[in-house]
Amino acid sequence: MIIPWQEIEQETLNSLIESFVLREGTDYGEHERSLEQKVDDVRRQLKSGEVVLVWSELHETVNIMPRGRSAPGRRKFSLIACYD
């Protein structure tokens, strides 16, 4: 399920992004980038819609994926709906 990043508390979103970057953010370029720069890049991609937060019901985890790779037929998930 796609989770709207706007509905997640800022501290939680920061933790999700940082965890993702630490797990996936290996540098192979000429210049190594800081953790803060990588986190800012992912945040920019979330805001622009290039990537989305995806909840895996099978693994009970959240991942960050390119919009087109979040699997066809996935429904949008609203955190607000969970509290109704």
PDB file of N, CA, C and O in Angstrom:
ATOM      1  N   MET A   1       0.837  -1.172   0.000  1.00  0.00           N
ATOM      2  CA  MET A   1       0.000   0.000   0.000  1.00  0.00           C
ATOM      3  C   MET A   1       0.884   1.237   0.000  1.00  0.00           C
ATOM      4  O   MET A   1       1.919   1.267   0.665  1.00  0.00           O
ATOM      5  N   ILE A   2       0.481   2.243  -0.736  1.00  0.00           N
ATOM      6  CA  ILE A   2       1.209   3.504  -0.748  1.00  0.00           C
ATOM      7  C   ILE A   2       0.751   4.342   0.435  1.00  0.00           C
ATOM      8  O   ILE A   2      -0.447   4.522   0.653  1.00  0.00           O
ATOM      9  N   ILE A   3       1.704   4.849   1.191  1.00  0.00           N
ATOM     10  CA  ILE A   3       1.412   5.685   2.356  1.00  0.00           C
ATOM     11  C   ILE A   3       1.737   7.127   2.000  1.00  0.00           C
ATOM     12  O   ILE A   3       2.879   7.414   1.639  1.00  0.00           O
ATOM     13  N   PRO A   4       0.782   8.047   2.086  1.00  0.00           N
ATOM     14  CA  PRO A   4       1.080   9.459   1.818  1.00  0.00           C
ATOM     15  C   PRO A   4       2.088   9.998   2.839  1.00  0.00           C
ATOM     16  O   PRO A   4       1.817  10.008   4.040  1.00  0.00           O
ATOM     17  N   TRP A   5       3.232  10.438   2.360  1.00  0.00           N
ATOM     18  CA  TRP A   5       4.286  10.912   3.265  1.00  0.00           C
ATOM     19  C   TRP A   5       3.834  12.123   4.067  1.00  0.00           C
ATOM     20  O   TRP A   5       4.345  12.360   5.162  1.00  0.00           O
ATOM     21  N   GLN A   6       2.886  12.893   3.543  1.00  0.00           N
ATOM     22  CA  GLN A   6       2.409  14.100   4.218  1.00  0.00           C
ATOM     23  C   GLN A   6       1.658  13.780   5.505  1.00  0.00           C
ATOM     24  O   GLN A   6       1.500  14.649   6.362  1.00  0.00           O
ATOM     25  N   GLU A   7       1.198  12.548   5.648  1.00  0.00           N
ATOM     26  CA  GLU A   7       0.406  12.162   6.815  1.00  0.00           C
ATOM     27  C   GLU A   7       1.254  11.552   7.936  1.00  0.00           C
ATOM     28  O   GLU A   7       0.721  11.125   8.960  1.00  0.00           O
ATOM     29  N   ILE A   8       2.554  11.514   7.739  1.00  0.00           N
ATOM     30  CA  ILE A   8       3.447  10.930   8.738  1.00  0.00           C
ATOM     31  C   ILE A   8       4.099  12.049   9.537  1.00  0.00           C
ATOM     32  O   ILE A   8       4.511  13.066   8.979  1.00  0.00           O
ATOM     33  N   GLU A   9       4.189  11.852  10.849  1.00  0.00           N
ATOM     34  CA  GLU A   9       4.847  12.849  11.695  1.00  0.00           C
ATOM     35  C   GLU A   9       6.269  13.076  11.203  1.00  0.00           C
ATOM     36  O   GLU A   9       6.935  12.143  10.753  1.00  0.00           O
ATOM     37  N   GLN A  10       6.730  14.314  11.291  1.00  0.00           N
ATOM     38  CA  GLN A  10       8.037  14.708  10.767  1.00  0.00           C
ATOM     39  C   GLN A  10       9.178  13.852  11.317  1.00  0.00           C
ATOM     40  O   GLN A  10      10.047  13.417  10.562  1.00  0.00           O
ATOM     41  N   GLU A  11       9.178  13.612  12.610  1.00  0.00           N
ATOM     42  CA  GLU A  11      10.246  12.816  13.227  1.00  0.00           C
ATOM     43  C   GLU A  11      10.250  11.385  12.693  1.00  0.00           C
ATOM     44  O   GLU A  11      11.309  10.810  12.444  1.00  0.00           O
ATOM     45  N   THR A  12       9.061  10.818  12.521  1.00  0.00           N
ATOM     46  CA  THR A  12       8.946   9.460  11.984  1.00  0.00           C
ATOM     47  C   THR A  12       9.417   9.413  10.541  1.00  0.00           C
ATOM     48  O   THR A  12      10.137   8.495  10.148  1.00  0.00           O
ATOM     49  N   LEU A  13       9.013  10.404   9.749  1.00  0.00           N
ATOM     50  CA  LEU A  13       9.441  10.467   8.352  1.00  0.00           C
ATOM     51  C   LEU A  13      10.962  10.587   8.265  1.00  0.00           C
ATOM     52  O   LEU A  13      11.598   9.915   7.452  1.00  0.00           O
ATOM     53  N   ASN A  14      11.535  11.437   9.097  1.00  0.00           N
ATOM     54  CA  ASN A  14      12.997  11.581   9.113  1.00  0.00           C
ATOM     55  C   ASN A  14      13.671  10.241   9.408  1.00  0.00           C
ATOM     56  O   ASN A  14      14.655   9.881   8.761  1.00  0.00           O
ATOM     57  N   SER A  15      13.141   9.509  10.381  1.00  0.00           N
ATOM     58  CA  SER A  15      13.712   8.204  10.741  1.00  0.00           C
ATOM     59  C   SER A  15      13.589   7.203   9.598  1.00  0.00           C
ATOM     60  O   SER A  15      14.522   6.445   9.330  1.00  0.00           O
ATOM     61  N   LEU A  16      12.435   7.198   8.921  1.00  0.00           N
ATOM     62  CA  LEU A  16      12.235   6.294   7.787  1.00  0.00           C
ATOM     63  C   LEU A  16      13.223   6.591   6.667  1.00  0.00           C
ATOM     64  O   LEU A  16      13.837   5.682   6.108  1.00  0.00           O
ATOM     65  N   ILE A  17      13.370   7.879   6.346  1.00  0.00           N
ATOM     66  CA  ILE A  17      14.278   8.267   5.266  1.00  0.00           C
ATOM     67  C   ILE A  17      15.720   7.934   5.635  1.00  0.00           C
ATOM     68  O   ILE A  17      16.461   7.380   4.823  1.00  0.00           O
ATOM     69  N   GLU A  18      16.113   8.270   6.851  1.00  0.00           N
ATOM     70  CA  GLU A  18      17.490   8.005   7.278  1.00  0.00           C
ATOM     71  C   GLU A  18      17.787   6.508   7.268  1.00  0.00           C
ATOM     72  O   GLU A  18      18.857   6.089   6.829  1.00  0.00           O
ATOM     73  N   SER A  19      16.848   5.708   7.748  1.00  0.00           N
ATOM     74  CA  SER A  19      17.023   4.260   7.745  1.00  0.00           C
ATOM     75  C   SER A  19      17.185   3.740   6.320  1.00  0.00           C
ATOM     76  O   SER A  19      18.041   2.895   6.054  1.00  0.00           O
ATOM     77  N   PHE A  20      16.363   4.247   5.408  1.00  0.00           N
ATOM     78  CA  PHE A  20      16.446   3.852   4.006  1.00  0.00           C
ATOM     79  C   PHE A  20      17.807   4.212   3.420  1.00  0.00           C
ATOM     80  O   PHE A  20      18.438   3.391   2.754  1.00  0.00           O
ATOM     81  N   VAL A  21      18.257   5.437   3.669  1.00  0.00           N
ATOM     82  CA  VAL A  21      19.538   5.897   3.124  1.00  0.00           C
ATOM     83  C   VAL A  21      20.691   5.063   3.674  1.00  0.00           C
ATOM     84  O   VAL A  21      21.600   4.696   2.929  1.00  0.00           O
ATOM     85  N   LEU A  22      20.662   4.767   4.954  1.00  0.00           N
ATOM     86  CA  LEU A  22      21.731   3.966   5.547  1.00  0.00           C
ATOM     87  C   LEU A  22      21.754   2.547   4.983  1.00  0.00           C
ATOM     88  O   LEU A  22      22.814   1.935   4.851  1.00  0.00           O
ATOM     89  N   ARG A  23      20.572   2.038   4.654  1.00  0.00           N
ATOM     90  CA  ARG A  23      20.454   0.681   4.119  1.00  0.00           C
ATOM     91  C   ARG A  23      20.807   0.630   2.632  1.00  0.00           C
ATOM     92  O   ARG A  23      21.420  -0.333   2.172  1.00  0.00           O
ATOM     93  N   GLU A  24      20.418   1.669   1.877  1.00  0.00           N
ATOM     94  CA  GLU A  24      20.524   1.636   0.418  1.00  0.00           C
ATOM     95  C   GLU A  24      21.534   2.616  -0.164  1.00  0.00           C
ATOM     96  O   GLU A  24      21.817   2.554  -1.361  1.00  0.00           O
ATOM     97  N   GLY A  25      22.081   3.508   0.633  1.00  0.00           N
ATOM     98  CA  GLY A  25      22.829   4.646   0.104  1.00  0.00           C
ATOM     99  C   GLY A  25      24.316   4.475  -0.053  1.00  0.00           C
ATOM    100  O   GLY A  25      25.080   5.276   0.486  1.00  0.00           O
ATOM    101  N   THR A  26      24.755   3.468  -0.765  1.00  0.00           N
ATOM    102  CA  THR A  26      26.182   3.290  -1.010  1.00  0.00           C
ATOM    103  C   THR A  26      26.654   4.271  -2.076  1.00  0.00           C
ATOM    104  O   THR A  26      25.993   4.441  -3.101  1.00  0.00           O
ATOM    105  N   ASP A  27      27.798   4.918  -1.839  1.00  0.00           N
ATOM    106  CA  ASP A  27      28.377   5.852  -2.810  1.00  0.00           C
ATOM    107  C   ASP A  27      29.335   5.124  -3.738  1.00  0.00           C
ATOM    108  O   ASP A  27      30.181   4.346  -3.296  1.00  0.00           O
ATOM    109  N   TYR A  28      29.190   5.388  -5.029  1.00  0.00           N
ATOM    110  CA  TYR A  28      30.144   4.874  -6.007  1.00  0.00           C
ATOM    111  C   TYR A  28      30.679   5.998  -6.874  1.00  0.00           C
ATOM    112  O   TYR A  28      31.460   5.751  -7.792  1.00  0.00           O
ATOM    113  N   GLY A  29      30.276   7.213  -6.601  1.00  0.00           N
ATOM    114  CA  GLY A  29      30.686   8.354  -7.411  1.00  0.00           C
ATOM    115  C   GLY A  29      32.045   8.888  -7.016  1.00  0.00           C
ATOM    116  O   GLY A  29      32.696   8.389  -6.098  1.00  0.00           O
ATOM    117  N   GLU A  30      32.454   9.921  -7.738  1.00  0.00           N
ATOM    118  CA  GLU A  30      33.749  10.546  -7.491  1.00  0.00           C
ATOM    119  C   GLU A  30      33.772  11.257  -6.144  1.00  0.00           C
ATOM    120  O   GLU A  30      34.797  11.277  -5.463  1.00  0.00           O
ATOM    121  N   HIS A  31      32.639  11.841  -5.764  1.00  0.00           N
ATOM    122  CA  HIS A  31      32.550  12.578  -4.507  1.00  0.00           C
ATOM    123  C   HIS A  31      31.531  11.908  -3.597  1.00  0.00           C
ATOM    124  O   HIS A  31      30.380  11.705  -3.986  1.00  0.00           O
ATOM    125  N   GLU A  32      31.950  11.570  -2.403  1.00  0.00           N
ATOM    126  CA  GLU A  32      31.039  10.967  -1.440  1.00  0.00           C
ATOM    127  C   GLU A  32      30.109  12.042  -0.895  1.00  0.00           C
ATOM    128  O   GLU A  32      30.535  13.170  -0.647  1.00  0.00           O
ATOM    129  N   ARG A  33      28.853  11.696  -0.711  1.00  0.00           N
ATOM    130  CA  ARG A  33      27.860  12.643  -0.210  1.00  0.00           C
ATOM    131  C   ARG A  33      27.556  12.310   1.239  1.00  0.00           C
ATOM    132  O   ARG A  33      27.608  11.151   1.650  1.00  0.00           O
ATOM    133  N   SER A  34      27.237  13.348   2.009  1.00  0.00           N
ATOM    134  CA  SER A  34      26.943  13.162   3.428  1.00  0.00           C
ATOM    135  C   SER A  34      25.568  12.528   3.608  1.00  0.00           C
ATOM    136  O   SER A  34      24.737  12.543   2.700  1.00  0.00           O
ATOM    137  N   LEU A  35      25.348  11.975   4.787  1.00  0.00           N
ATOM    138  CA  LEU A  35      24.041  11.413   5.127  1.00  0.00           C
ATOM    139  C   LEU A  35      22.964  12.480   4.977  1.00  0.00           C
ATOM    140  O   LEU A  35      21.892  12.209   4.436  1.00  0.00           O
ATOM    141  N   GLU A  36      23.241  13.679   5.447  1.00  0.00           N
ATOM    142  CA  GLU A  36      22.272  14.775   5.359  1.00  0.00           C
ATOM    143  C   GLU A  36      21.915  15.087   3.907  1.00  0.00           C
ATOM    144  O   GLU A  36      20.748  15.330   3.600  1.00  0.00           O
ATOM    145  N   GLN A  37      22.895  15.084   3.018  1.00  0.00           N
ATOM    146  CA  GLN A  37      22.629  15.346   1.604  1.00  0.00           C
ATOM    147  C   GLN A  37      21.759  14.249   1.000  1.00  0.00           C
ATOM    148  O   GLN A  37      20.841  14.529   0.228  1.00  0.00           O
ATOM    149  N   LYS A  38      22.048  13.010   1.351  1.00  0.00           N
ATOM    150  CA  LYS A  38      21.260  11.889   0.830  1.00  0.00           C
ATOM    151  C   LYS A  38      19.827  11.938   1.349  1.00  0.00           C
ATOM    152  O   LYS A  38      18.884  11.690   0.598  1.00  0.00           O
ATOM    153  N   VAL A  39      19.661  12.256   2.628  1.00  0.00           N
ATOM    154  CA  VAL A  39      18.323  12.377   3.217  1.00  0.00           C
ATOM    155  C   VAL A  39      17.556  13.497   2.520  1.00  0.00           C
ATOM    156  O   VAL A  39      16.378  13.337   2.202  1.00  0.00           O
ATOM    157  N   ASP A  40      18.214  14.622   2.282  1.00  0.00           N
ATOM    158  CA  ASP A  40      17.574  15.740   1.578  1.00  0.00           C
ATOM    159  C   ASP A  40      17.144  15.337   0.170  1.00  0.00           C
ATOM    160  O   ASP A  40      16.075  15.737  -0.291  1.00  0.00           O
ATOM    161  N   ASP A  41      17.973  14.547  -0.515  1.00  0.00           N
ATOM    162  CA  ASP A  41      17.626  14.069  -1.859  1.00  0.00           C
ATOM    163  C   ASP A  41      16.361  13.215  -1.834  1.00  0.00           C
ATOM    164  O   ASP A  41      15.467  13.389  -2.662  1.00  0.00           O
ATOM    165  N   VAL A  42      16.297  12.298  -0.884  1.00  0.00           N
ATOM    166  CA  VAL A  42      15.123  11.417  -0.794  1.00  0.00           C
ATOM    167  C   VAL A  42      13.882  12.234  -0.440  1.00  0.00           C
ATOM    168  O   VAL A  42      12.809  12.001  -0.996  1.00  0.00           O
ATOM    169  N   ARG A  43      14.020  13.185   0.477  1.00  0.00           N
ATOM    170  CA  ARG A  43      12.883  14.040   0.848  1.00  0.00           C
ATOM    171  C   ARG A  43      12.385  14.826  -0.381  1.00  0.00           C
ATOM    172  O   ARG A  43      11.179  14.953  -0.592  1.00  0.00           O
ATOM    173  N   ARG A  44      13.310  15.343  -1.177  1.00  0.00           N
ATOM    174  CA  ARG A  44      12.943  16.075  -2.394  1.00  0.00           C
ATOM    175  C   ARG A  44      12.202  15.148  -3.362  1.00  0.00           C
ATOM    176  O   ARG A  44      11.216  15.550  -3.978  1.00  0.00           O
ATOM    177  N   GLN A  45      12.677  13.914  -3.492  1.00  0.00           N
ATOM    178  CA  GLN A  45      12.027  12.960  -4.382  1.00  0.00           C
ATOM    179  C   GLN A  45      10.633  12.591  -3.892  1.00  0.00           C
ATOM    180  O   GLN A  45       9.728  12.396  -4.703  1.00  0.00           O
ATOM    181  N   LEU A  46      10.446  12.493  -2.587  1.00  0.00           N
ATOM    182  CA  LEU A  46       9.105  12.246  -2.034  1.00  0.00           C
ATOM    183  C   LEU A  46       8.182  13.412  -2.361  1.00  0.00           C
ATOM    184  O   LEU A  46       7.054  13.211  -2.812  1.00  0.00           O
ATOM    185  N   LYS A  47       8.663  14.629  -2.133  1.00  0.00           N
ATOM    186  CA  LYS A  47       7.844  15.819  -2.380  1.00  0.00           C
ATOM    187  C   LYS A  47       7.475  15.967  -3.849  1.00  0.00           C
ATOM    188  O   LYS A  47       6.378  16.424  -4.173  1.00  0.00           O
ATOM    189  N   SER A  48       8.383  15.585  -4.735  1.00  0.00           N
ATOM    190  CA  SER A  48       8.119  15.716  -6.173  1.00  0.00           C
ATOM    191  C   SER A  48       7.283  14.558  -6.718  1.00  0.00           C
ATOM    192  O   SER A  48       6.774  14.627  -7.837  1.00  0.00           O
ATOM    193  N   GLY A  49       7.143  13.496  -5.928  1.00  0.00           N
ATOM    194  CA  GLY A  49       6.368  12.343  -6.375  1.00  0.00           C
ATOM    195  C   GLY A  49       7.178  11.311  -7.142  1.00  0.00           C
ATOM    196  O   GLY A  49       6.618  10.339  -7.650  1.00  0.00           O
ATOM    197  N   GLU A  50       8.490  11.508  -7.232  1.00  0.00           N
ATOM    198  CA  GLU A  50       9.344  10.534  -7.924  1.00  0.00           C
ATOM    199  C   GLU A  50       9.373   9.197  -7.198  1.00  0.00           C
ATOM    200  O   GLU A  50       9.433   8.140  -7.826  1.00  0.00           O
ATOM    201  N   VAL A  51       9.329   9.250  -5.870  1.00  0.00           N
ATOM    202  CA  VAL A  51       9.325   8.039  -5.056  1.00  0.00           C
ATOM    203  C   VAL A  51       8.147   8.094  -4.089  1.00  0.00           C
ATOM    204  O   VAL A  51       7.606   9.164  -3.808  1.00  0.00           O
ATOM    205  N   VAL A  52       7.762   6.934  -3.588  1.00  0.00           N
ATOM    206  CA  VAL A  52       6.638   6.836  -2.651  1.00  0.00           C
ATOM    207  C   VAL A  52       7.018   5.927  -1.489  1.00  0.00           C
ATOM    208  O   VAL A  52       7.923   5.099  -1.598  1.00  0.00           O
ATOM    209  N   LEU A  53       6.316   6.095  -0.383  1.00  0.00           N
ATOM    210  CA  LEU A  53       6.446   5.184   0.753  1.00  0.00           C
ATOM    211  C   LEU A  53       5.495   4.024   0.515  1.00  0.00           C
ATOM    212  O   LEU A  53       4.321   4.231   0.209  1.00  0.00           O
ATOM    213  N   VAL A  54       5.993   2.812   0.653  1.00  0.00           N
ATOM    214  CA  VAL A  54       5.175   1.627   0.392  1.00  0.00           C
ATOM    215  C   VAL A  54       5.201   0.714   1.613  1.00  0.00           C
ATOM    216  O   VAL A  54       6.266   0.334   2.098  1.00  0.00           O
ATOM    217  N   TRP A  55       4.008   0.370   2.101  1.00  0.00           N
ATOM    218  CA  TRP A  55       3.861  -0.560   3.220  1.00  0.00           C
ATOM    219  C   TRP A  55       3.723  -1.964   2.658  1.00  0.00           C
ATOM    220  O   TRP A  55       2.863  -2.218   1.814  1.00  0.00           O
ATOM    221  N   SER A  56       4.567  -2.875   3.123  1.00  0.00           N
ATOM    222  CA  SER A  56       4.472  -4.277   2.741  1.00  0.00           C
ATOM    223  C   SER A  56       3.691  -5.012   3.821  1.00  0.00           C
ATOM    224  O   SER A  56       4.159  -5.158   4.951  1.00  0.00           O
ATOM    225  N   GLU A  57       2.497  -5.470   3.463  1.00  0.00           N
ATOM    226  CA  GLU A  57       1.692  -6.233   4.417  1.00  0.00           C
ATOM    227  C   GLU A  57       2.369  -7.567   4.737  1.00  0.00           C
ATOM    228  O   GLU A  57       2.296  -8.052   5.866  1.00  0.00           O
ATOM    229  N   LEU A  58       3.019  -8.148   3.749  1.00  0.00           N
ATOM    230  CA  LEU A  58       3.677  -9.436   3.928  1.00  0.00           C
ATOM    231  C   LEU A  58       4.822  -9.345   4.937  1.00  0.00           C
ATOM    232  O   LEU A  58       4.939 -10.183   5.832  1.00  0.00           O
ATOM    233  N   HIS A  59       5.664  -8.323   4.785  1.00  0.00           N
ATOM    234  CA  HIS A  59       6.843  -8.181   5.643  1.00  0.00           C
ATOM    235  C   HIS A  59       6.639  -7.209   6.798  1.00  0.00           C
ATOM    236  O   HIS A  59       7.490  -7.095   7.680  1.00  0.00           O
ATOM    237  N   GLU A  60       5.506  -6.509   6.789  1.00  0.00           N
ATOM    238  CA  GLU A  60       5.193  -5.502   7.806  1.00  0.00           C
ATOM    239  C   GLU A  60       6.319  -4.481   7.931  1.00  0.00           C
ATOM    240  O   GLU A  60       6.802  -4.178   9.022  1.00  0.00           O
ATOM    241  N   THR A  61       6.723  -3.958   6.758  1.00  0.00           N
ATOM    242  CA  THR A  61       7.779  -2.952   6.697  1.00  0.00           C
ATOM    243  C   THR A  61       7.374  -1.825   5.758  1.00  0.00           C
ATOM    244  O   THR A  61       6.492  -1.982   4.914  1.00  0.00           O
ATOM    245  N   VAL A  62       8.037  -0.687   5.924  1.00  0.00           N
ATOM    246  CA  VAL A  62       7.855   0.446   5.019  1.00  0.00           C
ATOM    247  C   VAL A  62       9.125   0.574   4.198  1.00  0.00           C
ATOM    248  O   VAL A  62      10.230   0.474   4.731  1.00  0.00           O
ATOM    249  N   ASN A  63       8.963   0.798   2.889  1.00  0.00           N
ATOM    250  CA  ASN A  63      10.110   0.997   2.021  1.00  0.00           C
ATOM    251  C   ASN A  63       9.861   2.219   1.153  1.00  0.00           C
ATOM    252  O   ASN A  63       8.724   2.674   1.026  1.00  0.00           O
ATOM    253  N   ILE A  64      10.908   2.743   0.561  1.00  0.00           N
ATOM    254  CA  ILE A  64      10.808   3.872  -0.360  1.00  0.00           C
ATOM    255  C   ILE A  64      11.136   3.329  -1.737  1.00  0.00           C
ATOM    256  O   ILE A  64      12.197   2.741  -1.947  1.00  0.00           O
ATOM    257  N   MET A  65      10.209   3.532  -2.683  1.00  0.00           N
ATOM    258  CA  MET A  65      10.368   2.961  -4.015  1.00  0.00           C
ATOM    259  C   MET A  65      10.038   3.999  -5.073  1.00  0.00           C
ATOM    260  O   MET A  65       9.261   4.919  -4.816  1.00  0.00           O
ATOM    261  N   PRO A  66      10.626   3.863  -6.275  1.00  0.00           N
ATOM    262  CA  PRO A  66      10.217   4.729  -7.381  1.00  0.00           C
ATOM    263  C   PRO A  66       8.724   4.545  -7.635  1.00  0.00           C
ATOM    264  O   PRO A  66       8.211   3.430  -7.542  1.00  0.00           O
ATOM    265  N   ARG A  67       8.032   5.625  -7.952  1.00  0.00           N
ATOM    266  CA  ARG A  67       6.578   5.579  -8.117  1.00  0.00           C
ATOM    267  C   ARG A  67       6.132   4.435  -9.027  1.00  0.00           C
ATOM    268  O   ARG A  67       5.200   3.713  -8.670  1.00  0.00           O
ATOM    269  N   GLY A  68       6.742   4.249 -10.153  1.00  0.00           N
ATOM    270  CA  GLY A  68       6.325   3.227 -11.108  1.00  0.00           C
ATOM    271  C   GLY A  68       6.595   1.804 -10.664  1.00  0.00           C
ATOM    272  O   GLY A  68       6.045   0.868 -11.246  1.00  0.00           O
ATOM    273  N   ARG A  69       7.424   1.613  -9.653  1.00  0.00           N
ATOM    274  CA  ARG A  69       7.790   0.265  -9.205  1.00  0.00           C
ATOM    275  C   ARG A  69       7.061  -0.147  -7.945  1.00  0.00           C
ATOM    276  O   ARG A  69       7.394  -1.172  -7.349  1.00  0.00           O
ATOM    277  N   SER A  70       6.077   0.627  -7.524  1.00  0.00           N
ATOM    278  CA  SER A  70       5.388   0.305  -6.274  1.00  0.00           C
ATOM    279  C   SER A  70       4.321  -0.762  -6.470  1.00  0.00           C
ATOM    280  O   SER A  70       3.456  -0.946  -5.614  1.00  0.00           O
ATOM    281  N   ALA A  71       4.380  -1.458  -7.587  1.00  0.00           N
ATOM    282  CA  ALA A  71       3.517  -2.593  -7.914  1.00  0.00           C
ATOM    283  C   ALA A  71       2.145  -2.145  -8.379  1.00  0.00           C
ATOM    284  O   ALA A  71       1.470  -1.374  -7.697  1.00  0.00           O
ATOM    285  N   PRO A  72       1.733  -2.630  -9.542  1.00  0.00           N
ATOM    286  CA  PRO A  72       0.426  -2.275 -10.077  1.00  0.00           C
ATOM    287  C   PRO A  72      -0.692  -2.760  -9.168  1.00  0.00           C
ATOM    288  O   PRO A  72      -0.591  -3.810  -8.534  1.00  0.00           O
ATOM    289  N   GLY A  73      -1.738  -1.986  -9.121  1.00  0.00           N
ATOM    290  CA  GLY A  73      -2.897  -2.367  -8.337  1.00  0.00           C
ATOM    291  C   GLY A  73      -2.791  -2.058  -6.864  1.00  0.00           C
ATOM    292  O   GLY A  73      -3.713  -2.352  -6.104  1.00  0.00           O
ATOM    293  N   ARG A  74      -1.696  -1.477  -6.447  1.00  0.00           N
ATOM    294  CA  ARG A  74      -1.583  -1.119  -5.024  1.00  0.00           C
ATOM    295  C   ARG A  74      -2.548   0.015  -4.740  1.00  0.00           C
ATOM    296  O   ARG A  74      -2.687   0.957  -5.520  1.00  0.00           O
ATOM    297  N   ARG A  75      -3.201  -0.106  -3.615  1.00  0.00           N
ATOM    298  CA  ARG A  75      -4.142   0.941  -3.253  1.00  0.00           C
ATOM    299  C   ARG A  75      -3.452   1.961  -2.359  1.00  0.00           C
ATOM    300  O   ARG A  75      -2.477   1.657  -1.672  1.00  0.00           O
ATOM    301  N   LYS A  76      -3.981   3.169  -2.388  1.00  0.00           N
ATOM    302  CA  LYS A  76      -3.436   4.219  -1.537  1.00  0.00           C
ATOM    303  C   LYS A  76      -3.878   3.956  -0.108  1.00  0.00           C
ATOM    304  O   LYS A  76      -5.025   3.577   0.131  1.00  0.00           O
ATOM    305  N   PHE A  77      -2.994   4.152   0.818  1.00  0.00           N
ATOM    306  CA  PHE A  77      -3.244   3.907   2.232  1.00  0.00           C
ATOM    307  C   PHE A  77      -3.263   5.242   2.947  1.00  0.00           C
ATOM    308  O   PHE A  77      -2.340   6.041   2.790  1.00  0.00           O
ATOM    309  N   SER A  78      -4.283   5.491   3.715  1.00  0.00           N
ATOM    310  CA  SER A  78      -4.364   6.741   4.460  1.00  0.00           C
ATOM    311  C   SER A  78      -4.231   6.457   5.945  1.00  0.00           C
ATOM    312  O   SER A  78      -4.979   5.655   6.504  1.00  0.00           O
ATOM    313  N   LEU A  79      -3.282   7.114   6.575  1.00  0.00           N
ATOM    314  CA  LEU A  79      -3.108   6.944   8.016  1.00  0.00           C
ATOM    315  C   LEU A  79      -4.320   7.453   8.775  1.00  0.00           C
ATOM    316  O   LEU A  79      -4.660   6.926   9.834  1.00  0.00           O
ATOM    317  N   ILE A  80      -4.968   8.466   8.245  1.00  0.00           N
ATOM    318  CA  ILE A  80      -6.146   9.032   8.896  1.00  0.00           C
ATOM    319  C   ILE A  80      -7.238   7.972   9.007  1.00  0.00           C
ATOM    320  O   ILE A  80      -7.940   7.896  10.015  1.00  0.00           O
ATOM    321  N   ALA A  81      -7.375   7.155   7.964  1.00  0.00           N
ATOM    322  CA  ALA A  81      -8.403   6.115   7.970  1.00  0.00           C
ATOM    323  C   ALA A  81      -8.173   5.100   9.087  1.00  0.00           C
ATOM    324  O   ALA A  81      -9.123   4.491   9.579  1.00  0.00           O
ATOM    325  N   CYS A  82      -6.924   4.919   9.486  1.00  0.00           N
ATOM    326  CA  CYS A  82      -6.620   3.958  10.548  1.00  0.00           C
ATOM    327  C   CYS A  82      -7.167   4.391  11.900  1.00  0.00           C
ATOM    328  O   CYS A  82      -7.392   3.555  12.775  1.00  0.00           O
ATOM    329  N   TYR A  83      -7.377   5.661  12.074  1.00  0.00           N
ATOM    330  CA  TYR A  83      -7.796   6.177  13.369  1.00  0.00           C
ATOM    331  C   TYR A  83      -9.299   6.408  13.462  1.00  0.00           C
ATOM    332  O   TYR A  83      -9.798   6.832  14.504  1.00  0.00           O
ATOM    333  N   ASP A  84     -10.019   6.131  12.383  1.00  0.00           N
ATOM    334  CA  ASP A  84     -11.482   6.321  12.406  1.00  0.00           C
ATOM    335  C   ASP A  84     -12.159   5.240  13.214  1.00  0.00           C
ATOM    336  O   ASP A  84     -13.384   5.241  13.341  1.00  0.00           O
TER     337      ASP A  84
END
